[in-house]
Amino acid sequence: MCNYPVNKSASFSHYKCPPTIEVLGTGTAAAIPDRAIVVLGAITEGPVLPAVQTENAKIVTTIIQSLLNLNIPREKIQTYDFGIEIQYDYQEGKQIFRGYKVTHLLQITNDRVELTGIIVDTAVSSGANNITDIKFTTSQPEFYENQALSLAIRNAHQKAVTIANTLGVTLVTVPSQIQEITGTAEPIPYAATMLSKSTVTPIQPGQLTIYAKVRVWYQFADR
C-alpha cells in the first residue's frame, strides 16, 4: 500500500511508492466443541385454533419441565420460533380451509455436550416432534481465533520471505500493513436420527476448525 502526500501542490512525479510484496496468509486452529445448541419443539395441527394452541402449549410445557429435570438451567432454554399458520387444501383450483398449524420451537444451549443425545431423547419422549437443528461450537472462540490468526501471520511472512529470496531482494522484517480478512468458524451441524426409546441417540460433536486469513504488505530493497 502507498499513502500519497495530502498536500495538493506536491508533485506526484517526485513521489515514489516503496517497492512492496503483497501476500495472503492463512491459519487454522482445531478445537474440541464444548457447547451444543439444539433447536426442537412441537408442531400441532387441527381445525379449531384454541384447541391446537392448547395442545401445543401442553407439549412444550412438558418438554421444558423434562429439560429442567435434566438440570438444564432455565435461562439456557428460550423460545426460538413461534408461529400460527392457516392451512388449505386445493381441489379443482379451489382453496378449501383445512385447519391450523401451531409451531413452537425451543433453543437449548448446553455446555455438557455429552448430554446432547439424552436431551434430544428426553424431549422426544416428552412430545417433541420436530428437531430443527443441532450444532456444536466452542465457548472460547476468541482463544482459538487468536491461535489461527497468529499462524496466518506466520504463513504470510514465510511466503514473503520465499518471494524475496527468489527475487534476490532484502525484505523489511516488519510489515508495512496488515489486514485481517474476517471469517468465522461455522458450528458443526448434526442431523439427528431417531432410534428406539431403549437406545440413546448417538450424537458425536466431532472437531471444530477455526480459520483466519490476512493480507500483509512487506517493503523490500535491492541487496
N, C-alpha and C positions, 0 to 999 in steps of 0.2 A: 504494500500500500504506500501511496505517496501523498503527503499533505502539501499542497501548493501554498505559496505565501498569500496572506489575506490582502496585503497592500495592492490595490488595483493598478497602481502606477508601475509596479515591478514588471520587469520584462521576463516572460516565461522562457524566452530563448536562452536566458542565462541561468535558468533554474533547472537542475537535473535531478531526477529521482535516483537514489542509490540502487544499484542492481540488487534484485530480490529473488529469492526462491520461495515459491508458494507450495505448500504441501497439505495434504489431508491426513489426519491421524485417527486411528480407531482403537478402541479398547473395550474389553468385556470383563465383567465380574460375575462369578457364579454365587448364587445364594440359595440356601435351603428355605423354602417357604415356611413361615411361622404364623401365617394368618389365612383363614379361609372365609370367603364371603359366599353365602348361599342365599339364593332367591327362590322362594317357594310359597305355595299358598293354596287357596281353594277357588274353584270355579263352579258356580251353581247355576242351574237353568230351570225355567218354569214359566207358566202362563200368568202367574199372579206375582207382581213385583214385591209386595211386602213379605210374602211367604219365601220368595227366593232370597231376599235380603236377610231375613231371619235365619234361614238355614245356613247361609254363608257366614253370618256373624257367629253362630254357634260353633261351626267348624273351626274358624280362625281363633276363637277364644280358647277352644280345646287345644289347638296347636301351640298357642302361646304358653298355656299352662304346662304343657308337656315339656316345652323347652326350658321353662323356668325350673321344672323338676330336675333337669339335667345340669342345673346350676349355671345356665347361661344368664348373665346379667340382663335385667330388663332393658337397660339403656343400649344393649347390643342388638335389640330386636326392634325394628322400626318398619312402618308401612312403606313399601317400595312402590306399589301401584294399587289404585282402587278405581274401578270403573263399572258403569252400568250401560249395557247395550241393549237396544231393541233388535230382535231377530225376526227375519222374514223368510218365508219360502216363496218361490216364484213358480207359478203354474200358468202355462199358456200366456206368458207375458204379463201376468197379473201379480202384484205384490200382496201376499197374504200374511197377516200377523201370526207369528209362531210363539213368541214369548219373550222373556227377558234373560239376559246373561249378566251375572254379577261376578266380577273378578276382584279378589283381594290377595295381593302378594306381599310377603314379608321379606325383608333383608336381614339375615342373621350374620353378624360378624363374630368370628370365633378364633381366639388365639391358641386354642388347643386343636391343632389340625388333625390329630389322631382320632378325634371325636366326630369328624365330619360325616362319616358313614352312619354312625349312630344317630346323629342329628337328623339326617335325611330319613332314616328308617322310622325314627320316633315320630317325626312329622307326618309321614305317610300313614303310620298306624293310627294317628290321631285325626285323619281325614284329609290330609293334603293330597290333592290330585293333580297338582301342577308343579313341576320343578323347572324353573326358567333358566337358572344359571348357577354354576359352581365355579368359583375362581380361587386361585391360591396366589398370595402375594407376600411381601415382607413388611414387618412393622418398622424396619430401619432402612428405608430406601436411600436416604442421603449417604449413609455409610458406604453402601455398595456403588452408588453413583460416583462418589469421590474416588473410589478404587479404580473404576473404569475410566474416569477422566484422567487420572494420573497415568494410566497405561496408554491412553490415547495421545497424550502429550509426548511421552517417551517414543511412541511409534512415529509420530510426526518428526521428532528430532532425528531419529535414525534414518528416516527417508531423506531428510535434508542433508545429512552427513554423506549419505551414499551418493546423492546427486552432486554435491560439492566435490567429493573425491573423484568422481567420474569426470567432471569438468576441469579438474585441476585448479580449483579456486579455494580460498580460505573462507570458511563460514564463521560469521559472528555468532558466538555461542548463545547469547541471549536473544530470543526472537524479538522482532520489532513490533509484532502484534499477534494476538491470539484471539480467535473467535470460536466460541463453543456453538456447535450445531445441535440444537436441542432435539431430544428424542428420549422417551422414557421406556422402561421395560413394561411390556404388556403382561398383565396377570395371566397365569396358566388357566385356560378354561377346561372344564371337565364335563362330559356328558354322562350323567348317571344312568345306570341300567338297573331297573327294578328286579330284585331277586325275591325268593320266597322269604316269608317272615322269619324263618329259622336261621337265616343267613344275613350277616351284616353286609351291607353294600360295600364292596371293596373299592375305596377311592384312594388313589395314590397322588400325593402332592407334587411329585417329581422335583425338578430343579428350575429355578429362575435364572435367566441370563439378562444382566443389565448391560446396556450398550451406551457408549459415549463416542462422540465424534467431534473433532476440532479442525479448524483451518488455521494454519500457522504461517507467518511470513518471517523469513530469515534474510538478512542482508549478507552480502559476501563481497570479497575483493580479490583481485588477482594476486597470486603468490609472487 
